[in-house]
């Protein structure tokens, strides 16, 4: 299947509609019928403003986070439309990919 890999990057304390951005995106992805996404915690990063973000023992709010999902072109359009409608700003990377599943589980 042809589509896109979309990665969103934000600090753990970033909010959209009073929820953590990654939690909000996870619920949106599920609502849009996206078949799966994964969130990763980073150790340290810096953004376009040059400010460092890191996971410190006492302050995890600034921890860098990444969410990755594989989507169809239609899903990408709907996802971006919904995000654009929000009063927020979030960095993303959108890369054309081929994706699918290989093999079978024994109980299939």
C-alpha positions in Angstrom: 0.0 0.0 0.0 1.3 3.5 -0.8 0.9 6.3 1.7 2.8 8.4 4.1 4.7 8.1 7.4 3.9 11.0 9.5 5.9 11.9 12.6 4.9 14.5 15.1 7.4 16.0 17.5 6.6 18.0 20.7 7.5 18.3 24.3 5.5 16.2 26.8 4.0 19.4 28.3 2.5 20.6 24.9 -1.3 20.7 25.1 -4.1 20.6 22.6 -7.6 21.1 23.9 -6.3 20.7 27.5 -4.8 17.3 26.8 -1.2 16.3 26.2 -0.5 16.7 22.5 0.5 13.1 22.0 -2.6 11.8 23.8 -4.8 14.1 21.7 -3.2 13.0 18.5 -3.5 9.3 19.5 -7.3 9.7 20.1 -7.6 11.7 16.8 -5.8 8.9 14.9 -8.1 6.3 16.3 -11.2 8.4 15.5 -10.0 8.8 11.9 -9.6 5.1 11.5 -5.8 5.1 11.3 -4.7 1.5 11.9 -1.9 2.3 14.4 0.6 4.7 15.7 3.4 4.6 18.2 4.7 7.2 20.6 8.3 7.4 21.6 10.0 9.3 24.5 13.2 11.1 23.7 16.1 11.8 26.0 17.2 15.2 24.6 16.4 17.5 21.7 16.4 21.0 20.5 14.0 22.8 18.2 14.1 25.6 15.6 14.5 28.1 18.3 17.7 26.4 19.5 16.3 25.7 23.0 17.3 22.4 24.5 14.6 20.0 25.8 15.5 17.0 27.9 14.1 14.3 30.3 15.4 15.3 33.7 14.7 13.2 36.8 12.7 16.0 38.4 11.1 17.6 35.3 9.7 15.3 32.7 7.4 18.0 31.4 10.0 19.1 28.9 10.8 15.6 27.7 10.8 15.3 23.9 8.2 13.1 22.4 7.6 11.6 18.9 4.5 9.9 17.4 4.8 7.9 14.2 2.0 6.6 12.0 1.6 5.1 8.5 -1.5 6.6 6.7 -3.2 6.7 3.4 -3.3 10.0 1.4 -6.9 10.5 2.4 -6.2 9.9 6.1 -3.2 12.3 6.0 -5.5 15.0 4.5 -8.2 14.5 7.1 -5.6 14.4 9.9 -4.0 17.7 8.8 -7.4 19.4 8.3 -8.4 18.5 11.9 -5.1 19.8 13.3 -5.2 23.0 11.3 -8.7 23.7 12.8 -7.2 23.7 16.3 -5.6 26.7 18.0 -2.1 25.0 18.1 1.2 24.7 16.3 3.0 21.3 16.1 6.0 20.2 14.0 5.6 17.2 11.7 7.5 15.2 9.1 5.6 13.6 6.2 7.4 11.1 4.0 6.1 9.0 1.1 6.3 5.3 1.9 5.1 1.8 1.0 3.7 -0.2 3.9 1.8 -3.4 4.6 2.0 -6.6 6.6 4.0 -9.8 5.8 3.3 -13.3 6.9 0.4 -14.9 8.8 -0.3 -15.7 12.4 -0.9 -19.4 13.1 -4.5 -18.9 14.2 -5.5 -17.2 10.9 
